[in-house]
Amino acid sequence: MRRNRHAKIVATVGPASASPEMLHALFLAGVDTFRLNFSHGSQDDHAKVHAAIRSLEREVGRPIGILQDLQGPKIRLGTLAGGRLDVAPGETLRFVLDGTEGGRDAIPLPHPEIFAAIAPGQDLLIDDGRVRVRVTGLTQDSIEAEVVIGGALSNRKGVNLPGTLLDVSPLTPKDRADLAFGLELGVDWVALSFVQKPSDVIEARGLIGDRAGIMTKVEKPQALERIDDIIRLSDAIMVARGDLGVEIPHEDVPGRQKELIRACRLAVKPVVVATQMLDSMVSAPTPTRAEASDVATAIYDGADAVMLSAESATGRFPVETVAMMARIIHRTETHKLYRSLITASDPGEEETPPHAIATASATLADAVNASVIVAYTLSGTTAARVARRRPEVPILALTPDLATSRRLCLLWGAHSVQAGEVATYEEMVAGAVTHAVAEGFAEPNDLVVIAAGIPFAVTGTTNNIRIAQVPAA
């Protein structure tokens, strides 16, 4: 089955969508990759969903991607006396490292890494920024702060530190256990939370190797300062606008989103835009007009995929939400301004032969009115290089590797198929034509553009273009 759009849909699985029947309905509605959020649910719960998705994959005969999203370190307040504390602007508060139940003068903040890194003048954002306090003084085990934005503090509310680089690994003991579990299951992608610096990605790579793709969630201002290195070390990027929007001004998020999409296209790395895309559909059968525009903006910007969180995990209308997102993507990509905007946002050419070959294949396919570009790819790199150009012609990615085929479910425009290995040039051409016809991309007498690397089965050697014609019936 073929999608009628280029951009992909990632949907989070939760109580509203975990049954095999619902997963099947979501796939038919348009989901390309399912996200397992390890901040919620047990390992047993996720194992059952994973098994159901793989069963669905066999049933529909199409690869389906699975993304494991690790929780990462969570910085939270401790327990407050009475469970709640109302604070007003101008008031002075004291946070302490140790303490069980605290009040205004001893609010528990059981995170020594904060006390080691914080400095006067820096802010603490509590409960997604609903309360903001500014540090005025500190000792080894206490922080004095003035309330800038007042509100209610309550037990275990999250704390963000936008101006502070914390000496903390993005992989907690829970994450390491979950990661080992996910890799054993065979997830296709691992999303890393709380990445602050390139070494955080290197740490994860040491544990993951090539068993799954690493998707770095950009949600910390510190990550933006080293973003080129982080993108280079990652296999994909998620623009996690929820946490990012807490730590940087709201008005900066749209521009940062565009920068990240452009940087990922330049680096040939898939980029996913996430958080609150159709948030009102958690409880309503239709989105707001602003939400529809938000999804469309990500598509006009050239994002590889857009993601649903609570909408599909706990919402009342998961299937309707996926179908709505698919319709928005399709209508955006067929709008008369889409092609000109995508072309205008092209990040420019990479001056390497493999990139030049892939770009030329896309240009050639448009010039000869080919019906499809067939990319032979072992690791997915050839297909990604072609997709970077965002061609009008569809991309059929042929790979002998099932894991690669599943990861390509995240790549813009790629219809991935697991195909047998080819040993000769003639086999390559014949296989490309056969699969193009079998998958519904080409008919007799159509032209097919083939991009590949020779010798075969060598990663990253995109160096050959061929035009083939489908034989007459």
WOHUDA-V631214 format. One record per residue. N is the residue number from 0. RES is the residue in one letter. SS is DSSP state (~ for helix, > for strand, _ for the rest). Layout:
BEGIN
n=[N	N]
res=[RES	RES]
ss=[SS	SS]
END
This chain:
BEGIN
n=[0	1	2	3	4	5	6	7	8	9	10	11	12	13	14	15	16	17	18	19	20	21	22	23	24	25	26	27	28	29	30	31	32	33	34	35	36	37	38	39	40	41	42	43	44	45	46	47	48	49	50	51	52	53	54	55	56	57	58	59	60	61	62	63	64	65	66	67	68	69	70	71	72	73	74	75	76	77	78	79	80	81	82	83	84	85	86	87	88	89	90	91	92	93	94	95	96	97	98	99	100	101	102	103	104	105	106	107	108	109	110	111	112	113	114	115	116	117	118	119	120	121	122	123	124	125	126	127	128	129	130	131	132	133	134	135	136	137	138	139	140	141	142	143	144	145	146	147	148	149	150	151	152	153	154	155	156	157	158	159	160	161	162	163	164	165	166	167	168	169	170	171	172	173	174	175	176	177	178	179	180	181	182	183	184	185	186	187	188	189	190	191	192	193	194	195	196	197	198	199	200	201	202	203	204	205	206	207	208	209	210	211	212	213	214	215	216	217	218	219	220	221	222	223	224	225	226	227	228	229	230	231	232	233	234	235	236	237	238	239	240	241	242	243	244	245	246	247	248	249	250	251	252	253	254	255	256	257	258	259	260	261	262	263	264	265	266	267	268	269	270	271	272	273	274	275	276	277	278	279	280	281	282	283	284	285	286	287	288	289	290	291	292	293	294	295	296	297	298	299	300	301	302	303	304	305	306	307	308	309	310	311	312	313	314	315	316	317	318	319	320	321	322	323	324	325	326	327	328	329	330	331	332	333	334	335	336	337	338	339	340	341	342	343	344	345	346	347	348	349	350	351	352	353	354	355	356	357	358	359	360	361	362	363	364	365	366	367	368	369	370	371	372	373	374	375	376	377	378	379	380	381	382	383	384	385	386	387	388	389	390	391	392	393	394	395	396	397	398	399	400	401	402	403	404	405	406	407	408	409	410	411	412	413	414	415	416	417	418	419	420	421	422	423	424	425	426	427	428	429	430	431	432	433	434	435	436	437	438	439	440	441	442	443	444	445	446	447	448	449	450	451	452	453	454	455	456	457	458	459	460	461	462	463	464	465	466	467	468	469	470	471	472]
res=[M	R	R	N	R	H	A	K	I	V	A	T	V	G	P	A	S	A	S	P	E	M	L	H	A	L	F	L	A	G	V	D	T	F	R	L	N	F	S	H	G	S	Q	D	D	H	A	K	V	H	A	A	I	R	S	L	E	R	E	V	G	R	P	I	G	I	L	Q	D	L	Q	G	P	K	I	R	L	G	T	L	A	G	G	R	L	D	V	A	P	G	E	T	L	R	F	V	L	D	G	T	E	G	G	R	D	A	I	P	L	P	H	P	E	I	F	A	A	I	A	P	G	Q	D	L	L	I	D	D	G	R	V	R	V	R	V	T	G	L	T	Q	D	S	I	E	A	E	V	V	I	G	G	A	L	S	N	R	K	G	V	N	L	P	G	T	L	L	D	V	S	P	L	T	P	K	D	R	A	D	L	A	F	G	L	E	L	G	V	D	W	V	A	L	S	F	V	Q	K	P	S	D	V	I	E	A	R	G	L	I	G	D	R	A	G	I	M	T	K	V	E	K	P	Q	A	L	E	R	I	D	D	I	I	R	L	S	D	A	I	M	V	A	R	G	D	L	G	V	E	I	P	H	E	D	V	P	G	R	Q	K	E	L	I	R	A	C	R	L	A	V	K	P	V	V	V	A	T	Q	M	L	D	S	M	V	S	A	P	T	P	T	R	A	E	A	S	D	V	A	T	A	I	Y	D	G	A	D	A	V	M	L	S	A	E	S	A	T	G	R	F	P	V	E	T	V	A	M	M	A	R	I	I	H	R	T	E	T	H	K	L	Y	R	S	L	I	T	A	S	D	P	G	E	E	E	T	P	P	H	A	I	A	T	A	S	A	T	L	A	D	A	V	N	A	S	V	I	V	A	Y	T	L	S	G	T	T	A	A	R	V	A	R	R	R	P	E	V	P	I	L	A	L	T	P	D	L	A	T	S	R	R	L	C	L	L	W	G	A	H	S	V	Q	A	G	E	V	A	T	Y	E	E	M	V	A	G	A	V	T	H	A	V	A	E	G	F	A	E	P	N	D	L	V	V	I	A	A	G	I	P	F	A	V	T	G	T	T	N	N	I	R	I	A	Q	V	P	A	A]
ss=[_	_	_	_	_	_	_	>	>	>	>	>	>	_	_	_	_	_	_	~	~	~	~	~	~	~	~	~	~	_	_	_	>	>	>	>	>	_	_	_	_	_	~	~	~	~	~	~	~	~	~	~	~	~	~	~	~	~	~	~	_	_	_	_	>	>	>	>	>	_	_	_	_	_	_	>	_	_	>	>	~	~	~	>	>	>	>	_	_	_	_	>	>	>	>	>	_	_	_	_	>	>	_	_	_	_	>	>	_	_	_	~	~	~	~	~	~	_	_	_	_	_	>	>	>	>	_	_	_	_	>	>	>	>	>	>	>	>	_	_	_	>	>	>	>	>	>	>	>	_	>	>	>	>	_	_	_	>	>	>	_	_	_	_	_	_	_	_	_	_	_	_	~	~	~	~	~	~	~	~	~	~	~	~	~	_	_	_	>	>	>	>	_	_	_	_	_	~	~	~	~	~	~	~	~	~	~	~	_	_	_	_	>	>	>	>	>	>	_	_	~	~	~	~	~	_	~	~	~	~	~	~	~	_	_	>	>	>	>	>	~	~	~	~	~	~	~	_	_	~	~	~	~	~	~	~	~	~	~	~	~	~	~	~	~	~	~	_	_	>	>	>	>	>	_	_	_	_	~	~	~	~	_	_	_	_	_	_	~	~	~	~	~	~	~	~	~	~	~	~	~	_	_	_	>	>	>	>	_	~	~	~	~	_	_	_	_	~	~	~	~	~	~	~	~	~	~	~	~	~	~	~	~	_	_	_	_	~	~	~	~	~	~	~	_	_	_	_	_	_	_	_	~	~	~	~	~	~	~	~	~	~	~	~	~	~	~	_	_	_	_	>	>	>	>	>	_	_	_	_	~	~	~	~	~	~	~	~	_	_	_	_	_	_	>	>	>	>	>	_	_	~	~	~	~	~	~	~	~	~	_	_	_	>	>	>	>	>	_	_	_	_	_	_	~	~	~	~	~	~	~	~	~	~	~	~	~	~	_	_	_	_	_	_	_	_	>	>	>	>	>	>	>	_	_	_	_	_	_	_	_	>	>	>	>	>	>	>	>	_	_	_	_]
END
